[in-house]
Amino acid sequence: QVQLVESGGGFVQPGGSLRLSCAASGAIFTFTAMGWYRQAPGKQRELVADILYGGTTNYADSVKGRFTISRDNAKTTVYLQMNALRPDDTAVYFCRVRHVVAGRGDYWGQGTQVTVSP
């Protein structure tokens, strides 16, 4: 069993920055993909960014150039550096950690609220 705990969310003004962290504990599998998703009121949950086994990263078009995903060497913590935040970035952000082989592990955090407003 793997547990994910997000931190770093909060309230920030437009143009500000936040850094989200997701710490994984428990039985961490060897081959992982880690990522961040978000869900805003009235919208579907969407991929924000992920980092795959081997280091390939993917970003939603809306956050390219503003957000950066990274992970520690042990692959137990994933980060999301968010710069130039906009009101439409307001959402609950969820951490996801999964095995690269489908069916072998897929875990989600409880979510952390990010609110961007004057």
Buried (B, 14 or more C-beta within 10 A) or exposed (E): EBEBBBEBBEEBEEEBEBBBBBBBEEEBBEBBBBBBBBBBEEEEEEBBBBBBBEEEEBBBEEBEEBBBBBBEEEBBBBBBBBBEBBEEBBBBBBBBBBBBEEEEBEBBBEBBEBBBEE
